[in-house]
Each structure stands twice: as structure tokens, then as C-alpha cells.
């Protein structure tokens, strides 16, 4: 069973996908708009819609086709050369970096991008536009009589002390199918050995694996799950604001900080229009709209990096380490041995 999962994951990674699965598609702008370009993105449409709507309101001559897909499908589609999208957005920083490093991105420079902090851009090709803490989410009902975890070691001790409560009631990303989940797990492995001990204990509890933060949050909210590990912060905060059973926890040993990134593909036929939108997204006004109306923390939000032991994931070629075939294969083998028990 375990080896079947690993082999299937490697085949999925190495073989070109037959086609991309579109999760959702929506057109923004006037019917009579003279120009139209396409965004391929892994960011939920309700979070990104406010900034698109503000852009097309100011530019009635432009329409935007927004296509939502998984980070892994986005990588495969762009890498294959099939895609004809004009802006690519993903939370999987490592896959984005690989696409750019492999020559799939064009260069874009403007006064707006020149004003970005160095950590938010790479070679005038890849640009960070939102920062995201990666968090633990717990069920308030289940943790009413338990302490709130303060670290991974503390969380591990709580699970060990309450096996009946946590058996079959923990969730995390399935790194075999989720590019974003793979990034979070490999960053954890780089930060601390505690991650592997926690993974083994979670595996012994029959932890459920998921494709995405939305599913994990829904199951914690319903009470089906007691906790979900490595959830995207903005999604968690948005759900917590609406649903009383969700509690968001920043673990104090470290909190990985993700950059959502965007680039204009080299093959884009509407690179000018995509560049105009990218400028708006990265502008102070666009960032305010993104944060206040969309709930995605701005790159100018200093409070995120002030989280206790915040560990920003660097936008550099170090992201490519675990995308090496052998390193990826070894990591998946270890991860599946720990989690798939």
C-alpha cells in the first residue's frame, strides 16, 4: 500500500498531465470590452475577486478571464507549453520558481516593481503579492478542556496524551497530490526534526490527507476533525471569522510564511495587459483592496513577519532543492512512511 502510494505519486509528478482540471472559471468586465486576457491561478476566486473588480471598473475596455486550478495542474500546464494564459498565480512558491528558472517567464519592469522590497521579487520575473502564515487549526469544542498548543512538540504531547480524541480526527495536506502541501512539508523538514516525530505520531493516529485547506477547514468546523496541520492562514482566518468552532493557532517554535507569487509567461500574447494588472495588484491601492476586501495579507503588512519566530520562505533558487528528482523521491518515501500507516 505504502509503496503503491509513492510510485503513483512519482508517476503523477514525472508524466505530463493529459489535461488541466479547471475548478472554476469566471469572466470579469464589460461584455463590450475590447481587450481580454487570462489569469491562471490557485487562489480562491472570492479572495481575489475584489482586486480584479476594482481593476476592470477603472478599465472598462479590459476584461479578465480568471481560471482556478490546483498548483500542481498549473505547473504541469505551463511546463507543457499548452497553456495560453497571460498571468500565472500560485501559492506553490517552489513550483513557480522552477517554471521561472526553466525559462517559462518573461521579464517585467516598472516603477511599481522597482519599489518592491528585494525579498518580494526575483530577477524581475517572479513577484510576491501576498504573505501568508501557515497555521494550525483546532476545534474549539474539542480543545475546550485541553491547552492550546504552543509548539509542535506541545501539540505532539497533547495528541499522545489523548489518543482516543485524535484517532482518525487529524488532517493535513496530501503532499503526493498537492504542490502547496509539498512545499509546506519540505520547509518543515528544513526547520526542525520535530516535524518528523510529529508526522509519525499523526500517522499512527490515522491522519486524514487532503488536497486543500478548504476541505480541512470545513471538517474542523463541522466537528468531524479535531485539528488540521499546515493550513493557509488567510483561508483559516476567513473561516474563523464566520464559524465559531475554528481556532487559528500560530505555533511559537516557528511559523512558516508563504509568498503568493505571480509571473507573466514568456508565451503570453497579452503581456502588456497582464503587466498593467500586475502593476495594479502590486500598487499600494491594489494591496489595500487585496487585504481589506479579499483577506489576503499585503506584502506591506509588517505584522505578519512580526509573528513569534516567523520564518519567511525565501524567494530564491533554494526552493528548487526538493524538486530534484532523487531528493523528491526520498522525501516522499519518508513522508509516506510516517503519515501513511
QUIMOMO-V789956 format. One record per residue. RES is the residue in one small letter. SS is DSSP state (~ for helix, > for strand, _ for the rest). NEAR is the number of other C-alpha atoms within 10 Angstrom. D_LAST is the distance of its C-alpha to the last C-alpha in Angstrom with 1 decimal. Layout:
# QUIMOMO-V789956
RES	SS	NEAR	D_LAST
RES	SS	NEAR	D_LAST
This chain:
# QUIMOMO-V789956
x	_	7	9.1
x	~	13	7.6
x	~	12	11.3
x	~	9	12.7
x	~	15	11.3
x	~	20	12.8
x	~	15	15.9
x	~	12	16.5
x	~	16	16.3
x	~	17	18.8
x	~	11	21.0
x	~	14	21.1
x	~	17	22.1
x	~	10	24.7
x	_	9	26.4
x	_	13	28.9
x	_	14	28.2
x	_	9	30.6
x	_	10	31.4
x	_	16	30.5
x	_	13	29.2
x	_	13	31.7
x	_	11	30.3
x	>	11	33.7
x	>	13	37.2
x	>	11	40.2
x	>	14	43.7
x	>	18	45.5
x	_	20	49.3
x	_	15	52.5
x	_	11	53.0
x	_	10	56.0
x	_	15	54.2
x	_	10	55.6
x	>	14	52.6
x	>	17	48.9
x	>	22	45.8
x	>	20	42.1
x	>	20	39.1
x	>	26	35.6
x	>	23	33.2
x	_	22	29.7
x	_	19	31.4
x	_	16	31.6
x	~	17	35.2
x	~	10	36.2
x	~	17	35.7
x	~	19	37.6
x	~	19	40.3
x	~	18	42.7
x	~	22	43.3
x	~	21	43.8
x	~	15	46.1
x	~	15	48.1
x	~	21	48.5
x	~	18	49.7
x	~	15	52.0
x	~	9	53.7
x	_	14	53.7
x	_	15	54.7
x	_	15	55.3
x	>	20	51.6
x	>	25	48.7
x	>	24	45.0
x	>	17	42.4
x	>	22	39.0
x	>	21	36.0
x	>	23	32.5
x	_	22	29.5
x	_	25	26.0
x	~	25	26.2
x	~	20	24.6
x	~	21	27.2
x	~	26	29.9
x	~	20	29.2
x	~	23	29.2
x	~	21	32.4
x	~	20	34.3
x	~	18	33.2
x	~	13	34.3
x	_	11	37.8
x	_	12	37.8
x	_	16	37.8
x	_	18	41.2
x	_	24	40.2
x	_	25	42.3
x	>	25	39.9
x	>	23	36.2
x	>	25	34.2
x	>	27	30.5
x	_	26	28.3
x	_	26	26.4
x	~	28	28.8
x	~	25	27.4
x	~	24	27.8
x	~	28	31.2
x	~	23	32.3
x	~	17	31.3
x	~	19	33.4
x	~	22	36.3
x	~	17	36.1
x	_	10	36.1
x	_	12	39.4
x	_	21	38.5
x	>	24	40.2
x	_	16	43.8
x	_	15	45.5
x	_	19	46.7
x	_	12	49.0
x	_	12	51.0
x	~	9	52.4
x	~	14	49.4
x	~	19	46.8
x	~	11	49.2
x	_	10	48.9
x	_	17	45.1
x	_	11	43.6
x	~	12	42.6
x	~	15	38.9
x	~	20	38.9
x	>	20	40.0
x	>	16	39.6
x	_	13	42.5
x	_	15	44.0
x	_	22	41.4
x	>	27	38.3
x	>	25	38.9
x	>	25	36.8
x	>	25	38.0
x	>	25	35.7
x	>	26	33.6
x	>	24	30.4
x	>	24	28.6
x	>	25	24.8
x	>	23	24.0
x	>	24	21.8
x	>	28	22.7
x	>	25	22.7
x	>	23	24.1
x	_	20	27.5
x	_	16	27.4
x	_	16	24.2
x	_	16	25.3
x	_	9	28.9
x	_	8	28.5
x	_	11	26.2
x	_	10	27.3
x	_	17	26.6
x	_	19	24.2
x	_	14	26.4
x	_	18	23.9
x	~	20	20.3
x	~	16	20.7
x	~	16	22.3
x	~	17	19.7
x	~	19	17.0
x	~	14	19.5
x	~	16	20.0
x	~	19	16.4
x	~	17	16.3
x	~	11	19.6
x	_	11	18.9
x	~	14	15.5
x	~	11	17.1
x	~	16	18.3
x	~	20	15.1
x	_	18	12.5
x	_	18	11.8
x	_	21	14.7
x	>	25	13.6
x	>	27	13.9
x	>	25	14.3
x	>	26	15.3
x	_	21	13.5
x	_	22	14.9
x	_	22	14.8
x	_	22	17.5
x	_	19	19.1
x	~	26	21.6
x	~	27	22.2
x	~	25	18.6
x	~	24	18.4
x	~	22	21.6
x	~	23	20.5
x	~	21	17.4
x	~	20	19.5
x	~	17	22.3
x	~	18	20.0
x	~	15	19.1
x	~	9	22.9
x	~	15	23.8
x	_	13	21.9
x	_	10	19.4
x	~	15	18.5
x	~	19	16.4
x	~	17	13.9
x	~	15	13.9
x	~	21	13.6
x	~	22	10.7
x	~	21	8.7
x	~	19	10.1
x	~	27	9.5
x	~	22	5.7
x	~	17	6.4
x	_	21	8.8
x	_	17	7.1
x	_	25	9.0
x	>	20	10.9
x	>	19	11.8
x	>	19	15.6
x	_	18	18.4
x	_	19	20.8
x	~	22	22.1
x	~	15	24.2
x	~	16	21.5
x	~	26	19.7
x	~	27	23.2
x	~	16	24.1
x	~	19	21.3
x	~	25	21.9
x	~	24	25.6
x	~	13	25.3
x	_	18	23.4
x	_	14	20.4
x	_	24	18.4
x	_	25	19.3
x	>	27	18.6
x	>	27	17.8
x	>	19	17.4
x	>	22	19.5
x	>	25	21.8
x	>	24	25.1
x	~	25	27.8
x	~	22	30.6
x	~	17	28.6
x	~	24	27.4
x	~	18	31.0
x	~	14	32.5
x	~	19	30.3
x	~	17	30.8
x	~	11	34.6
x	~	9	34.5
x	_	14	31.9
x	_	12	32.2
x	_	21	28.7
x	>	26	27.3
x	>	22	27.7
x	>	21	27.3
x	>	19	26.4
x	_	21	27.3
x	_	23	25.5
x	_	14	28.2
x	_	16	26.6
x	_	21	26.7
x	>	26	26.7
x	>	22	26.3
x	>	22	29.1
x	>	25	28.9
x	>	25	31.9
x	>	23	32.2
x	>	23	34.3
x	>	26	36.8
x	>	28	38.8
x	_	27	41.4
x	>	26	40.6
x	_	17	43.2
x	_	17	43.8
x	_	19	44.5
x	_	13	47.9
x	_	18	48.2
x	~	20	47.4
x	~	14	50.4
x	~	19	49.3
x	~	25	45.7
x	~	19	47.2
x	~	12	49.3
x	~	20	46.3
x	~	22	44.3
x	~	18	47.2
x	~	18	47.3
x	~	23	43.6
x	~	23	44.0
x	_	18	47.4
x	~	15	47.8
x	~	12	48.5
x	~	21	45.5
x	~	23	43.3
x	~	21	44.8
x	~	21	44.2
x	~	24	40.6
x	~	21	39.9
x	~	12	42.2
x	_	15	41.8
x	_	20	38.5
x	_	20	36.6
x	_	25	35.4
x	_	24	36.4
x	>	23	39.2
x	_	24	39.1
x	_	17	42.2
x	_	14	40.3
x	~	11	40.5
x	~	8	38.7
x	~	18	35.3
x	~	18	35.6
x	_	10	37.0
x	_	17	33.8
x	_	13	32.9
x	_	14	31.4
x	>	19	31.2
x	>	19	29.8
x	>	18	31.3
x	_	19	29.5
x	_	15	32.3
x	_	22	33.8
x	_	17	34.3
x	~	12	33.1
x	~	12	30.6
x	~	20	28.4
x	~	15	28.3
x	~	12	26.6
x	~	19	23.0
x	~	18	24.5
x	_	10	25.7
x	~	13	24.0
x	~	10	22.7
x	~	12	21.7
x	~	17	19.8
x	~	17	18.1
x	~	13	17.1
x	~	19	15.9
x	~	22	13.7
x	~	16	12.2
x	~	16	11.6
x	~	23	10.4
x	~	20	7.8
x	~	16	6.8
x	~	19	6.8
x	~	23	5.9
x	_	21	3.8
x	_	14	0.0
